[in-house]
Amino acid sequence: NIDRYIRLQITQMDYRDRSQAEHQRLLDACRQGDAQAAVEILTHHIGEAADQLVLYLLRTSQQPAPPPRLRSRLQAPLEV
């Protein structure tokens, strides 16, 4: 169940505005019939949301080292 993670992103990570903007871009691409842009926007949206959630969870927990693709991003401030 991903509901708890979505709630976490909205309540703790201040991700709602960014998410809504990305959703709007996705809808705009769909309305324009630009399937390639829609796929790119959706892929980026899901990937970024997942990465931000993993980074947040790692920063707020006692987990061991992050996955290699996220190690450099763990030192940077969260993008919201």
Rosetta silent file (secondary structure, phi, psi, omega in degrees, C-alpha in Angstrom):
SEQUENCE: NIDRYIRLQITQMDYRDRSQAEHQRLLDACRQGDAQAAVEILTHHIGEAADQLVLYLLRTSQQPAPPPRLRSRLQAPLEV
SCORE:     score description
SCORE:     0.000 S_00000001
   1 L     0.000  120.225 -177.042    0.000    0.000    0.000 S_00000001
   2 L   -92.463   -2.306 -177.354    1.586    3.243   -1.120 S_00000001
   3 H   -54.371  -43.084 -177.876   -0.916    5.517    0.604 S_00000001
   4 H   -64.041  -32.696  179.534    1.372    6.044    3.617 S_00000001
   5 H   -75.673  -36.832  176.204    4.231    7.111    1.348 S_00000001
   6 H   -64.708  -43.691  177.557    2.059    9.515   -0.622 S_00000001
   7 H   -61.052  -40.566  178.576    0.835   11.018    2.645 S_00000001
   8 H   -61.622  -45.087  178.959    4.437   11.315    3.817 S_00000001
   9 H   -61.711  -39.336 -177.763    5.419   13.148    0.647 S_00000001
  10 H   -74.750  -44.343 -173.024    2.518   15.555    0.998 S_00000001
  11 H   -87.408  -34.112 -174.665    2.722   16.183    4.741 S_00000001
  12 L  -105.511  -23.366 -172.703    6.429   15.902    5.530 S_00000001
  13 L  -109.838   -0.631  178.841    8.225   16.643    2.287 S_00000001
  14 L    52.099   48.278 -175.322    6.200   19.565    0.942 S_00000001
  15 L   -98.365   -8.582 -172.595    5.947   17.803   -2.415 S_00000001
  16 H   -58.915  -49.743 -177.442    2.329   18.650   -3.240 S_00000001
  17 H   -60.934  -44.554  179.160    2.946   21.853   -5.262 S_00000001
  18 H   -63.579  -43.762  179.832    5.699   20.262   -7.304 S_00000001
  19 H   -61.528  -44.919  179.924    3.617   17.160   -7.879 S_00000001
  20 H   -62.880  -39.165  177.937    0.599   19.177   -8.984 S_00000001
  21 H   -63.575  -40.770  178.493    2.750   21.172  -11.428 S_00000001
  22 H   -67.576  -38.203  176.594    4.090   17.943  -12.899 S_00000001
  23 H   -62.853  -40.263  178.922    0.569   16.550  -13.171 S_00000001
  24 H   -63.645  -43.090  176.965   -0.498   19.693  -15.011 S_00000001
  25 H   -60.343  -40.327  179.188    2.414   19.338  -17.461 S_00000001
  26 H   -63.966  -46.173  178.072    1.403   15.720  -18.028 S_00000001
  27 H   -62.180  -41.135  178.738   -2.213   16.678  -18.717 S_00000001
  28 H   -60.143  -44.116  179.321   -1.102   19.443  -21.083 S_00000001
  29 H   -63.314  -41.233  178.565    1.030   16.990  -23.058 S_00000001
  30 H   -64.381  -44.277  179.730   -1.881   14.540  -23.249 S_00000001
  31 H   -63.029  -30.689  178.545   -4.294   17.229  -24.386 S_00000001
  32 L   -84.215   -3.117  179.497   -1.846   18.221  -27.106 S_00000001
  33 L    73.992   21.049 -177.692   -1.583   14.617  -28.221 S_00000001
  34 L   -96.035   83.449 -176.280    2.143   14.524  -27.481 S_00000001
  35 H   -62.984  -38.816 -179.482    2.536   10.956  -26.257 S_00000001
  36 H   -62.665  -45.332  178.105    6.330   11.094  -26.231 S_00000001
  37 H   -63.652  -41.094  179.852    6.359   14.174  -23.994 S_00000001
  38 H   -60.871  -42.828  178.766    3.714   12.616  -21.741 S_00000001
  39 H   -64.185  -43.297  179.581    5.807    9.463  -21.311 S_00000001
  40 H   -63.562  -44.021  179.824    8.927   11.523  -20.550 S_00000001
  41 H   -63.506  -46.155 -178.619    7.079   13.703  -18.024 S_00000001
  42 H   -65.184  -43.077  178.434    5.488   10.697  -16.314 S_00000001
  43 H   -60.155  -46.159  178.977    8.757    8.753  -16.214 S_00000001
  44 H   -63.599  -44.671 -178.094   10.548   11.744  -14.704 S_00000001
  45 H   -59.344  -48.996 -178.723    7.708   12.401  -12.241 S_00000001
  46 H   -66.528  -43.331 -179.871    7.619    8.843  -10.926 S_00000001
  47 H   -63.364  -45.947  179.922   11.416    8.552  -10.789 S_00000001
  48 H   -65.786  -42.268  178.782   11.907   11.856   -8.992 S_00000001
  49 H   -60.993  -43.536  179.151    9.113   11.158   -6.515 S_00000001
  50 H   -64.414  -46.567  179.961   10.637    7.768   -5.735 S_00000001
  51 H   -61.265  -45.016 -179.618   14.167    9.171   -5.390 S_00000001
  52 H   -63.082  -38.994  178.610   13.013   12.011   -3.135 S_00000001
  53 H   -65.985  -45.633  178.855   11.088    9.590   -0.939 S_00000001
  54 H   -60.684  -44.889  179.252   14.053    7.215   -0.624 S_00000001
  55 H   -61.821  -43.396  178.524   16.367   10.116    0.236 S_00000001
  56 H   -60.718  -46.427 -179.183   13.931   11.430    2.838 S_00000001
  57 H   -63.782  -39.191  177.831   13.565    7.998    4.418 S_00000001
  58 H   -65.946  -39.919 -179.276   17.336    7.501    4.494 S_00000001
  59 H   -70.024  -26.653 -175.816   17.898   10.908    6.069 S_00000001
  60 L  -105.735   11.718 -179.618   15.311   10.331    8.763 S_00000001
  61 L  -131.123 -178.203  178.735   16.184    6.744    9.623 S_00000001
  62 L  -104.085   32.332 -177.337   19.124    4.668   10.753 S_00000001
  63 L   -71.338  153.709  174.539   19.479    2.870    7.425 S_00000001
  64 L   -69.112 -167.292 -175.390   22.868    1.860    6.047 S_00000001
  65 L   -53.116  143.869  178.088   24.354    3.411    2.901 S_00000001
  66 L   -72.757  166.932  175.152   21.958    4.485    0.149 S_00000001
  67 L   -58.331  149.079 -176.954   21.870    2.852   -3.269 S_00000001
  68 H   -52.193  -39.264 -176.218   24.827    3.962   -5.449 S_00000001
  69 H   -69.019  -14.212 -178.272   22.675    6.074   -7.795 S_00000001
  70 H  -109.273   -4.220 -174.510   21.474    8.164   -4.838 S_00000001
  71 H   -58.495  -47.000 -178.634   24.692    8.573   -2.835 S_00000001
  72 H   -67.927  -32.720 -179.097   25.709   11.938   -4.274 S_00000001
  73 H   -73.722  -21.759 -178.772   22.156   13.277   -3.988 S_00000001
  74 H   -65.712  -29.984  179.955   21.971   12.351   -0.305 S_00000001
  75 H   -77.878  -23.039 -177.339   24.446   15.113    0.516 S_00000001
  76 L   -83.568  158.192  176.238   22.461   17.751   -1.389 S_00000001
  77 L   -64.559  152.158  176.954   19.377   19.486   -0.016 S_00000001
  78 L   -64.245  138.009  175.901   16.040   17.892   -0.839 S_00000001
  79 L   -90.190  119.889  176.938   14.438   19.267   -3.982 S_00000001
  80 L  -126.178    0.000    0.000   10.874   20.241   -3.324 S_00000001
